[in-house]
Amino acid sequence: MINPIKQINKTFESRVRLGIMSILMVNASVDFNALKEILEITDGNLASHLKALESEEMISVSKQFISRKPNTSYSATDKGRQIFTSHLNALEILIRSNNSKAQ
Amino acid sequence: MENQNKQLQELAEIRNLMEKSSKFLSLSGLSGVVAGSVAIFGALNVWLYTQAGAASYDSFYEGVGESADIPFLRFLVLNAVIVLFLALLSAWYFSKRKAKRMNVSLWNSATRRMLLNLFIPLATGGILCLILLFRLQLNLIVPLMLLFYGLALINAGKYTENSVNFLGLAEIVTGLLAVVFINQSLLFWTLGFGVWHVIYGIVMYYLNKRAW
C-alpha cells in the first residue's frame, strides 16, 4: 500500500494555496480580484501564493486587457488537478484510518 | 486526534470555497415573500375586476381571435407587467442586501452563470407567450408561464441553492395541473407565482438564519 502521508502535498500546507486550488478546481478560470474577494486576503499575500503555485506548474496564468484595463486570470493545469485530487484522497484515507483506530 | 481535526477542518474549508466560488448564494428568502405577495395582489386585482362584472374569465378564455375581450386583455397585460417589475425589483434589492452582508459582490461570475442558465429557458417561454398573446391564442399562456418558469428554475438550480429545484418542481406540477383545469388558470397562476414563492421564501429565510 502507498503511504498516504507521502501524498499529502507540502504545497497545500498553506491555507491560501489550498484555497486557490479549491476554487480553480470548480471554475474554468478565475481572475485575481475574484480570488482576492473569495479568500479575503491582501494583494501581496495572494500574489506570492499564486507565484508559488505557478512555479510548480499547478496553475496557468493568462493576461489580457478588458476595456484597456489589465486583467489576469488563473486556471488549474492538468498537473495541478492531479496533485490536488491525490491530496484530497490522501486526506480521506488518513481520516478513515484515524476513525477505525478510534473505534 | 488534533491532527484529524485539522484535516477535517481542511476538508470543510475546501468544500466551502468550492461552493462559494461556483454558486450564486445571495438569493434571499425575503425577496420570495415580497415577490409572492405582489403576485397575489396582482391576481386579486384581476379577480376583483372580473367580479365587478366588467369581464368574465371563462368567456375570456374561450374568446380567441376576433371575439377576444381586448380591454380586459389590456388590463391583464398591464397588471402582469407591473407585477413582474415589482418582483424583479424585490429580487434585486434583497439579493444586493444579502450580498453586502455576506461581503461578496453581487455581480460576479457565479451570478452571471446562474442568470444565463435561468434566462435561456425563461426567455424562450416569455417569447412564446408573447407570440401567443399577439395571436390572441390565450388559453395556454398561464400554464406555459408556469412550466417554463419551473424548468428555468431547475436549470438554474445547479448554480445556486439546491432548494430552488424544489420550487421548480412545484411550478412544473402546478403548470401541468393548470392545463388540466384550464378554466381555473387564475387560481393556478396565484398558487404558482404567489403562494409557492411566499412559502419557499419563509422556509428559506428561517433555514438560512439558523445556519448562521
Chai-1 contact restraints between the chains, C-beta under 6 A:
chainA,res_idxA,chainB,res_idxB,connection_type,confidence,min_distance_angstrom,max_distance_angstrom,comment,restraint_id
A,G19,B,L17,contact,1.0,0.0,6.0,A-B,restraint_1
A,S22,B,I14,contact,1.0,0.0,6.0,A-B,restraint_2
A,S22,B,L17,contact,1.0,0.0,6.0,A-B,restraint_3
A,S22,B,M18,contact,1.0,0.0,6.0,A-B,restraint_4
A,I23,B,L17,contact,1.0,0.0,6.0,A-B,restraint_5
A,I23,B,S21,contact,1.0,0.0,6.0,A-B,restraint_6
A,V26,B,M18,contact,1.0,0.0,6.0,A-B,restraint_7
A,V26,B,S22,contact,1.0,0.0,6.0,A-B,restraint_8
A,N27,B,S21,contact,1.0,0.0,6.0,A-B,restraint_9
A,N27,B,S22,contact,1.0,0.0,6.0,A-B,restraint_10
A,I38,B,K20,contact,1.0,0.0,6.0,A-B,restraint_11
A,I38,B,S21,contact,1.0,0.0,6.0,A-B,restraint_12
A,L91,B,Q7,contact,1.0,0.0,6.0,A-B,restraint_13
A,L94,B,Q7,contact,1.0,0.0,6.0,A-B,restraint_14
A,I95,B,Q7,contact,1.0,0.0,6.0,A-B,restraint_15
A,N98,B,Q4,contact,1.0,0.0,6.0,A-B,restraint_16
